[in-house]
């Protein structure tokens, strides 16, 4: 087994090693790194920053330009030397070192690899400062960054005053709040000459003395085209500035909720397609699926459903089971998923819900009950409406059909063969069918047979139960866009009802044209079109739009 890797993080000018803490925490939670034994995450303060604060040399400020004369004029070279020393410390022990840097730190890592080729096994660089030397003398250009930095407030009577200043400072409003807190932890230090007061560890004159250039995409595209085996350019992070590391330490979360009788795996073909979309590169950090109560891994036959006939009519079978109250049960399950995400400590990740049928209704009910939970909802035919005479007729059919369904096979192979050749599933996409079988059919050791994870009696109890109904105040409650999609052959989605919601609440709801040649099961029949519908809606949501300012946290 090879030596465990070291990830070496280098910050930008004016920052500190602590700014990497939110990113390191998230990386440590990733499946990739949890399966890599012994990874070390090393973040360092570069010269004149954080714990390496040094005001022994007073900066000389020339108001013309303005220009600052200070050893920090050679900040990248100084940072390079520090990073070389740190990389050699680990590399000499035979451990592979991977550099991850932002701005000045990215440039210093790059320069370190150039000075000692092979020092790093890889470099991940966020907008490295790059370009020709700044002209001196009368030809020196106007330095906007230096002027802005020199005007920055740098001293406060107490730490509390400094924290209040930065938490409310307009220039930092786009920052992730956890990243801001981490930055203040290392960038604000006690004033050595004024008891109780605090100052910036890197004085603005020192920061202004750093050679500063912004990122020009075309320059790096040219470098990558000339050396394709070395350099790789990623698409820009949508709506982010040079400070993307501070603004968005992670992307959005997409939370998927499935329908009655299905399982979390049915979203896999859609997620696979979403991950291939250029729109979502670097924009989505988590794709989260879960099994509804009594479905998939939550299989539960401890409560038996009781079959009876409504008004003693043999053509109107019904089932009594807790899932008769599925609107409440499924909404509670969706809210539990949100709380689970909250418990991981992710404070800034936009959350978007994508659901089908019962799952769509559950997400909608969650947002109505807890406004602001989601940044967007994309709903495929949520089950909605009063249980009236018309729905009763549909329930007669659905319950009868479900109770008559085969549910047990001598082997998994027999079950798979049954569904692959079943006429009712002939319109399904084959990848989608395989994904459904993966989670919806299980081998029961007690029965020594393959069975449906969600027993048809339990599934039928959903159709025999209530439907989601929202009050006027609940319909008006969502604080995010809610979009509806349907199939053009559906019998379970009344477009006129959803059109009425759009008419009353046009700033909340959108009812899209039906997906052609599909039924209520459009996600399974045509996952390609369903994926395109999701992408179209995501493109219109704020977190995916250019120029987006991060939303108030919903997690």
Buried (B, 14 or more C-beta within 10 A) or exposed (E): EEEEBBBBBBBBBBBBBBBBBBBBBBBEEEEEBEEEEEBEBBBBBBBBBBEBBBBEEEBEBEEEBBBBBBBBBBBBBBBBBBBBEBBBBBBEEEBBBBBBBBBBBBBBBBBBBEEBEEBBEEBBBBBBBBEEEBEEEEEBEEBEBBEEBBEBEBEBEEBEEBBEBBBEEEEBEBBBBBBBBBBBBBBBBEBEEEEEBBBBBBBBBBBBBBBBBEBEEEEBEEBEEEEEEEBEEEEBBBBBEBBBBBBBBBBBBBBBBBBBBBBBBBBBBBBBBBEEBEBBBBBBBBBBBBBBBBBBEBBBBEEEBEBEEBEEEEEBBBBBBBBBEBBEBBBBBBBEBBEEBBEEEBBBBBBBBBBBBBBBBBBBBBBBBBBBBBBBBBBBBBBBBEEEEEBEEEBBEBBBEBBEBEBEBEEBEEBBEBBBEEEEBEBBBEEBBBBBBBBBBBEBEEEEBBBBBBBBBBBBBBBBBBBBBBEEEBBBBBBBBBBBBBBEBBEBBBBEEBEBBBEEBEEBBBBBEBBEEBBBBBBBBBBEBBBBBBBBBBEEBBBBEEEBEBBEBBB
